[in-house]
Amino acid sequence: MADPDHPNDAFFLIIADLDTGMFCVEGPMSDDAPWYAAAGRAGQQHARHVQCVRPAQTVMRLPVNSNAHTGSPVFHQAAS
């Protein structure tokens, strides 16, 4: 969510589809609420596993491995 202490600070957001292993980077932006709402709807209405994270949170929040052949990131659904 947007930082209420710094409302004009721009940031990037990573949107990851854990079902397909695809992701995109959006931004710069100052309000990520629409993205979080869309990710929530994708989960509720379409049973998709979509996460939104800021790059500083990525290491802790997204389960990522590397493809042994290409070195490309491969996302896996986190165990519940």
C-alpha positions in Angstrom: 0.0 0.0 0.0 1.0 3.6 -0.4 3.2 4.9 2.5 1.1 7.5 4.3 4.3 9.2 5.6 5.7 9.6 2.1 2.7 9.8 -0.3 4.7 11.2 -3.2 7.5 8.6 -3.1 7.4 6.6 -6.3 8.1 2.9 -6.3 7.9 -0.2 -8.5 5.7 -3.2 -7.9 6.2 -6.8 -8.9 3.1 -8.7 -9.8 3.7 -12.4 -9.8 1.3 -15.1 -11.1 2.5 -18.1 -9.1 0.3 -20.5 -11.1 2.1 -19.7 -14.4 5.4 -18.6 -13.1 5.1 -15.3 -14.9 5.6 -11.8 -13.4 5.7 -8.2 -14.5 7.1 -5.0 -13.0 4.9 -2.0 -12.9 5.8 1.6 -12.1 6.9 3.9 -11.0 3.7 4.5 -9.0 2.7 6.0 -5.7 -0.5 3.9 -5.1 -0.5 0.2 -5.3 -4.0 -0.3 -3.9 -5.6 -1.1 -7.3 -3.1 -3.8 -7.9 -3.6 -5.4 -4.6 -7.4 -5.3 -5.2 -7.0 -6.9 -8.6 -4.8 -9.6 -7.1 -7.4 -10.3 -4.4 -10.2 -10.5 -7.0 -8.1 -12.9 -9.1 -7.8 -15.2 -6.1 -11.4 -14.9 -5.0 -13.1 -15.0 -8.3 -10.7 -17.2 -10.4 -8.8 -19.2 -7.9 -5.5 -17.7 -9.1 -2.4 -17.3 -6.9 -1.2 -13.8 -7.6 1.1 -11.8 -5.3 2.1 -8.1 -5.4 5.4 -7.2 -3.8 7.7 -4.2 -3.8 11.3 -5.2 -4.8 12.6 -4.7 -1.3 10.1 -7.4 -0.1 10.8 -9.8 -2.9 13.5 -11.9 -1.3 11.2 -12.6 1.7 7.9 -13.0 -0.1 8.3 -14.7 -3.4 9.4 -18.3 -3.6 11.9 -18.3 -6.4 14.3 -20.9 -7.8 16.5 -20.7 -10.8 16.0 -22.9 -13.9 19.1 -25.1 -14.0 19.4 -24.8 -17.8 18.7 -21.1 -18.4 19.3 -19.4 -15.1 15.9 -17.8 -15.5 13.8 -17.3 -12.4 11.1 -20.0 -11.8 8.3 -19.2 -9.3 6.7 -21.9 -7.3 3.6 -21.7 -5.1 4.5 -21.4 -1.5 3.4 -24.2 0.8 0.4 -23.1 2.9 
